């Protein structure tokens, strides 16, 4: 469906300067260079640029513009698959083998040719290293001991992926189009920097080895990142000479710099500043509905939240309507289901509301008539801090005294990945692909709840939430090829998820509001966080 059209429908319903050496030479208020794009954004959660190790969406803007995928998803019609490094692909009659035919003559930025062996090496590497992106592959049944025989290259320009379990092949194709783990790495260059069997992991944390339109120039963590165009890019030379990403978290500073023309694009602005910028003629606000959610998570390793009645009490101590009315405009829209809005299988909203008396009764039944003390981890960025502050206040009405613990992405999500937290306000839940499984795999599925399993990309594992019946239904739905039967299974899964009172409670579906100068052309923010900059230019 047309996601951007859908977004417009629901939205209607509801004095600093850059100090980097790249900008210091620019005269005040002169605007950015015509052939350079300057982006102001938070880089708190950019911990690595190794495609196999990405854990959040913020780094996707970097890797999708330095690497290529075999296929891509259309930014407007999200379920439409487009060619990338592959010119064609087909699925075998039994639905178990996907064959990709690659373009001939494509080269990496190093000058090495892009071959089927590079594609196979890149995908095998994800599973063998067992980094965060491996969770997608493992959920489909791939394992390190079987990956070599299942992902193969019969010829220099042919790649085959044999599915180890009978799943809907669309899921695999969507994953390769939207996940960082589907990107293709220059295997020769990466292996030149390999050490101790890491397949180039240490080097790729801070370097790129792709065939994309831009190559990494400079990266200073939580400061600045610069991408330079590859003049020999196989699709044609990018129109922009350079892309500069500047770490900025202060909304007022971003607003002032947009007004002055000191930056071209900004994300993470406050509601007040976005609304003010909408009134400026040379500024455009471009919102796009993403498939993931803002949520409140609880760890079921904590004695309090292992109790279902406590989790249910928390469910009624969140002011969903107030948060979405006062905090989330330009950031999100009210959504309380694990499956993203706009899909045929998505059930109507359950209608949870703040109900303090009901929550107090549940807490008393759980053995906590006077409540208890806990902590909420949260990023200091907007709107995370504001959501957490609201939740802190309404939890207190029920007797739960929660201390806010703000931090960087590595501190907040790092604690969640290590299962060392109590409560957490975050953003995630899959949804890159236009399919219910994309959300449920991330939010609800947890095939192995042991600490040593380290299924860090599954929020079910992070929160220690596991239910065998739910897992079985999710697996069954992923194998069902009949659309109506599959839809009925996904509806059943959502009802069961609600009944179980999960440890992760969706509050709002993400709206990604990009604010940009009006003369920026062909910039299309992608619903799957795979926004390509290869065709962007300035009309000056």
Buried (B, 14 or more C-beta within 10 A) or exposed (E): EEBBEBBEEBBEEEEEBBEBEBBEEBEEEEBBBEBBBBBBBBBBBBBBBBBBBBBBBBBBBBBBBBBBBBBBBBBBBBBEBEBBBBEEBEBEEEBBBBBBBBBEEBBBBBEBBBBBBBBBBBBBBBBBBBBBBBBBBBBBBBBBEEBEEBBBBEEEBBBBBBBBEBBBBBBBBBBBBBBBBBBBBBBBBBBEBBEEEBBBBBBBEEBBBBBBBBBBBBBEEEEBBBBBBBEEBBBEEBBBBBBBBBBBBBBEBBBBBBBBBBBBBBBBBBBEBBEBBEEBEEBBBBBBBBBBBBBBBBBBBBEBBBBBBBBBBBBBBBBBEBBBEEBBBBBBBBBBBBBBBBBEBBBEEEEBEBBBEBBBBBBBBBEBEEBBEBBBBBBBBBBBBBBBBBBBEBBEBBBBEBEBBBBBBBEBBBBBBEBEBBBBBBBBBBBBBBBBBBBBBBBBBBBBBEEEEBBBBBBBBBBBBBBEEBBEBBBBBBBBEEEEEBBBBBBBBBEBBBEBBBBBBBBBBBBBBBBBBEBBEEBBBBBBBBBBBBBBBBEE
